[in-house]
Amino acid sequence: MSEYKSIEQKAKFYNSYAWRKLSKHIKQRDNNECQECKRNGKVSVDTNEYSEKAKRKKIKLVVHHIKELEHHPKLALDTDNLETVCVDCHNKEHDRSFEKKINKWESDERW
C-alpha cells in the first residue's frame, strides 16, 4: 500500500498516468460540472479560457477525493471516492481562503 503523506509523494501520485487518465474519466462521468454546486442548485462548468500569464488553460474543475488521499490511500483510485468540483468548492472543502487580508491601519492618519 502506498502512502501519500509528503508533498513529494502526493505530487508523484497526481502526476502519474493512472491519475491523469482516471481524473479525465471522472470529469466526463460528471459531465464536466461541479457536483457540489449542482447539489446547491447552481451550475459550474469547465470553460476553455486560456491564461496568458500562466501560458495554459485556466483550471476551473478538479477531481476531488471525498475521503482524503492522505488518510485513505487505499481509495486513491476508487471511482466511488472521486467527484468533480470547481476550484472554489474545492478550496472551501479544504478550508483554504485566498481572501485579501484586511489592513487594520488603512484608515489611520499618515504623518
N, C-alpha and C positions, 0 to 999 in steps of 0.2 A: 504494500500500500504506500502510495506517495504521500508526502507531507507538503503542505503549502503554507508554511509559517513565515518564511523570509520573503523579502521583496524579490530577490533573485529567483526563488522557487516559483513564485506567482507569475513573474514575468516570463519565465521559461514555459509555464503552462499556457498562459494567454497568447503566446507567440507560436504555439505548436500547431501543426497542420490539423490535428484532430479537433482542437478547439475552434480554429477558424472555420473549418468545414461545418462543424455542429452549430456554431453560432449563426452561420448563414442559413442553415436549415431551420433553426428556431425562429428567426426573423420571418422567414417565408411562412412557416406554420402559423405565426401570429399576424399574418397579413401586413407586416411592416407597420404595426400600430402598437402604441404603448398600452399595455394591458392594465396598468394602474389607472391611467387617465380614462380608459374605457370603463373600468369599474365605477368611476366617479362621474360618468356621463359626459366625458369630454372626448375629443378626438385629437390625437397627436400622432402624426405620421412622419416617416422619413422623407427628407427632401434631397434634391441633388445639388444643393447650394455648394459653391466652391469657395474656400477661404484662400484669398491671395496671400495673406500673412503666413499661414501655415503650409501653403502650397499643397493642399489636399482637400478632399470633400469634407464639409462640416459634419461632425458627428452629432446626430440627433437622437438615435436609438442605440441602445446597448443591450446585450443579453445578460440578465441578472440571475445569480444563484439565489434561490429563495432561502435555502438553508446555506449559510455561508461556507465558502470553499475551505477556509481555514479550519473550521470546526467540524465539517462533514466532508472530508476528502474522498470518501467512497462515492459520494453523489456528484463528483466533479463533472462527469459527462452523462448524467442521468437526465433525460429529456423532461421527466416529470418535475425536476427540481429547477428548471430553467424557464424564464419568461422574458419577453421583450419589454423594455421600459425606456422611456425617454430619459435624457440626461438629468433633467430637473427632478423627476421622480426618483431616479437612482441616487442622486445626491441627498434627497430628503430621507430616503430609506437608510442611508448610512450616516445620517446626521452631519453632512458636510454643508457648510454655509460659506458662500462666497459673497456675502453682502458687504457693501462698502462700510468700512469702520467709521464710526461717528467720532468726529474731532470735538472733544469736550471744550476745547479752547477757541473754537471757531468764532464765537460771538464776543470773546474777550476784547477789551480795548488794547490796541497795539501802541507801543511807545515809539 
